Amino acid sequence: MKNEDQTRFLFGISLTDRPKWQQFLICSSGFFFGYLVNGVCEEYVYNRLQFSYGWYFTFIQGFVYLILIRLQGFTMKQMVNPWNTYVKLSGVLMGSHGLTKGSLAYLNYPAQIMFKSTKVLPVMIMGAFVPGLRRKYPFHEYISALLLVVGLILFTLADAQTSPNFSIIGVIMISGALIMDAFLGNFQEAIFTMNPETTQMEMLFCSTVVGIPFLLVPMVLTGELFTAWNSCSQHLYVYGVLVFEAMATFIGQVSVLSLIAIFGAATTAMITTARKAVTLLLSYMIFTKPLTEQHGSGLLLISMGIIMKMLPDSKPAPRVQRSNGNARQPVASTKEVGNVEDEEEKNPLV
């Protein structure tokens, strides 16, 4: 919320001069569109074509991102953060993407996205410890997140009963991606908070440039680089699917960064959970997979968690405090304390 007065655009659409609900609608629409297309493409490539090269596909996606970012007119002269700011962020980002995609070899796509949706709890917990944020959430938001997690676990267990593509290796890989995502969202929010001039294109560009070399190590060590190259060379149309998927994901990724910059990491994590539930249902509808009563119970709890998050208004408490006599002086002193804390916490993150 700290960056709401900063000029921010999403593919040429100004977000700054719009009310919050319009900002939310625009960013969420781009996010839902991009990742719904991404979900269908991943389901097709991994489960229908039986291509499970997560590191290699993320590697290809990175180059597509760089081309699209350049077409958006971004250059390195527009950077406002030093490169070392993005080293840690990029390692976490690429590791998360690679482990998520690689887990599809062991988990079917609905189980994978439901498992990863539990990241809302670690994201909320991690926000209290990340320098530059130190976020605290009201109790009802943790209950809301817990309902989501329980619903996701129920759905995952039901999916394991009806699908043979579920193993401990996949659980370990997606758990690693889950931990990395907890760091990722909060680090991104911290960068936007400490330097509001940071743009979505800068963050995505720098994260991709620094992150691509990280992918070479696991690809070479596992031999996936050569295996994937040979397999895709025999089926060149796969590259067409990957490029189309990357273009859609690019729209979703920039929209996510906009949501993080404006609404914060935890709220964005709740939004991604809603998207994954929709993606899941589409996956079952398009690829005709069986739904059980346990699936329905899980989805019901997910819906309850999302509704609980959306209904309460978390702003009234601060407003009541400011309405007390001589409100200006406490607000000024709070800002001064916040500035001192921000200065002390900038160096550890950057």
N, C-alpha and C positions, 0 to 999 in steps of 0.2 A: 504493500500500500504506500510505501514511502516514495515510490517513483511515479505516482499518478500525475504530478505536475510536469514531468519531463515529456518532451516531444517523442512520440513513439508511433511507428507505422507498421502495417502488416501488408506487404505486397502493394504498396502505394496507397493503401487506405489509412487515413489518419485516425488513430485511436485516442489521441490526447483530448480532443475537443468533444468527445462523445460521453454520454452518461455511462455509468458502470454497467448497466444491463446490456447496452449495445456493445461495449467492449467485450463483455463476456460472450455474447451471442456470436459476434464475428470470429473471435479467437476459437471458440468451441466448435463452430461450424467447420472452420479450416482443419482443426484437429480431428474431428470425427470423420470428415471426408478422407483425409490423407491416410489415416490408420485403418479405416474400414477397407479401403482398397488394398492396403498393405497386408491386412489379415487374410483376405481372399487369395492374394498372390502367394503368400507364404504357405498356406494350406495346400495350394496346387503344386508348388515346387517341391515341398518336403514330403507330403504324404501321397500325392498322386504320381509324381515323377520319381519319387524315392531318391532325391538329391539332398543330402544332409551335410553340406559344406558351409557351416555357419561362419567360420572365420573368412573364408574366401568370398562369400557373398557380401559380408560386411565391408571387405576390402574394395570390391567393385562399387558398392554403394557410396563409399567415400569419394571416389573419383567423380561419380555422377554429381554428388553434392558440390564439389569444387567447380564444376562446369556451370551448374545452375547459379551458384553464388556469384560467379564472375558475370553471368548474363544479367544478374540483378544490379550490376554496376559497382559492386564492392571491390575496393582495392586496399592493400596493406597500409596506404597512407592515411586511411580513415580509422586506423586502430587507436584506441585510447588506453589500452592495458598492455603491460609488458608480456612478452612471450612466456616467461616462466610462470605467469598466472595460470596458463592453460595446460601446463605439463601434467600436473596431478589430475586435473579435470579430464584431460584427454585419455589418460591411462584408465581411469574409472569408466569413462564413456565407452571406449572400445572394448574393454573387458566385459562390460555389461551386455553390449550388443552381441559380441561373439558368443558368450555363454548362453544368452537367450536363444540365439539362432541354433547353436550347437545342441541345445537340450531337445530340440525338435526331433533329433534322431532317436531319442529315448522316451519322450512324452508326446502324445498326440497334441495337436495345436490347442484344442479347448482346455485340456488339463494344464498346459504350459501357461496360457494367458491368465487362467484363474489363480494358479499358484503365484504368479508374479504380481497379481493385483494386491496381494497382502502387503505390498511395500508401503502402504499408507501409514501403518503403525510405526515401522522403523524410521520413516521419514519424519514423523511427528516427534519421535523420541530424539532423533539425531539433531533436529533443529534447536534443541535446548543447549547443545554443546558446540555448535559450529561458531567460530569467531565471526563477529559482525552481525549475527542474528540473535542468538540467545532467546529463541521464541518459547513462549509458554501458552498452552492451549487450555481452554475450559474443560471441565470434567465430561460434559455431555458430548464433546467432540471425540474423546477417547472411546466413549460408549458407542458412538456412531461408527467409528473405525473398527471396533471390536465386532460389531454386528456384520460388517463387511467381511472381516477375516473369517468368522465362523461360517458365514454363508459360502465363502470361497472354498473352505476346507470340505464342507459337506459336498459341494459340487465336485471337487477333485476326487474324493473318495468314491462317489457314485460313478464318476467317469472311469476310475481304475477298475471298477467291477464290470463295466461293459466294454472296455477296450484293452487289448493285450499289450498296447504300446506304452507301458508304464514301468519304469525301473528305478532302482536306488541311484544309479549313476545320473539319470535325468534329474532326480530330486536334488542331488548334490550340486549339479551345474546350475539349476535355476535358483537354488538358495544362494549361491555365490553371486549371481546376477542381482538378486534381491538386496543383498548387503551393499553392493556397489551402487545400486539405485538410491539407497538411503543417503549415501554421501553425495551422489550426483545432483539431485534436485536442490539440496540445501547449499551446496557450493555454488551452483548457478545463481540461486537467489542472493547469496552473499556478494557475489561479484556485481550483480545488478544494483544491490543496495549500496555498496561502498563506492561504486563509480556509476552513477545513473546515466552517464553519457554512453555507456556500453550498448551497442545495438545487437539485435538478434543475429544479424548476418556476421558480425565480428565474432561472436561467441561460437557460432556453428562453423565458420571458416577456420578459426584457430584451433578449435577442438579437433576438427577433421585433419588438418595438416599435421598437427603434432601426433594425433592418434593413429594415423595410417601406418607409420613404422612399427608401432606396437604390435600390429597384426602379423607382421612378417615372422616374428619369433615363433609363435605357436604353429603357424602354417608350415614353416620349414621343419620344425622339430617333429611334428606329427606326420609330415609328408602330404598334408592336405593340399598344399599349393600345386604340386605336380598331379596328384590324383584328380583334383577338381578341374585343373586346366585340361587334362585329357578327356574327362567326361563331358565337360561343357563344349569342347571342340567338336565332339561327335554329335552334339545336339545344340547347334548354334542358336536355335530359337529361345533357349533358356536365357541367353543374354538379353533378348528383347523383353522377356518377362521381368528380369532383374532391373533393367533400366526403367521400365514402366513403374515397377514397384518403388524404386528409389525416387522417382519424380513425385509420386503420390506421398511417400514418406517425408520428402523434403517440405511439402506444404504442411503436413502434420507437425513436423519438428519445429519449424519456425513459429507455428501457432502455439505450440507448447511453451517455447521460450517466451512468447508474449504473455501467456498466462502466468508463468513464473514471475516475470518482471512486474506484472500488475497486481496479481492476487496472491502470490507466494507459492512455495513448494508443496505444502500440505494440501491446500485447496486444489492445486493442480493434480495431485495424486488422487484425490477423490473423483475428479473429473475423468481421469484416465480409467478409473475403475468402472465408471458408467459406460465408457466406450467399449471396454473389454467385454462387458456383459452383452452389449449389442452385437459385437463381433462374434461372440460365442454362439448366440442364437442364429445368426446368419450362417455360421459354419455348419450347424446342425441342419438348417433348412436346405442349404445348397448341396451339401454332401450326404444328406439323408442318413444321419446317425440316430441311434435310439435314445430317447429321453425317458427317464424314470421319475418316480415320485420324489426320490432324493434329490434329483436335479432341480425339481420344482421348489422343494424346501430351501435349497441353497439360494436359488434366485430370489425367493421371497425375502430371506434375511438380507440379501444384498440390497434389495429395494428399500427395506426398512432403514438400513443404515444410511443410504443416500438421502432418503426423505428426512431423517433426523438431522442430518448435516445441513440440509437446505432450509428447514423451517425456522430454527432458532436464529435470532439476530444477536451477534456477538458484540455489537457496538454500543448498546445502551449504557453499560456500566461506565465506560470512560466518559460518556456525555454527562452522566449524573455527577461525576466527580468534578468536572469542569464547571458545572452550574453553581457550585458553592461560592461563597463570597470571595472577592478578590481572586478570581480564577486566573488572571493573566500571570501573576507572579509565580504560582506553582508550575504552570506550563513552561515558563521561561527557564526556571531552574531545572526542570526535568530534561529539557533539551540540552542544557549545558552538560548535565551528567551524561546524557546519551552521547554527546560529541566526544567527551573524554574517553568513554568506553570504546567508541568506534576507533579513535586514534590508537588506543592501546591494542586493539584487536586486528587492525589492518595488517600489520607485518606478519603475524603467524600464518595467515591465509595466503597472502601474495608471495 
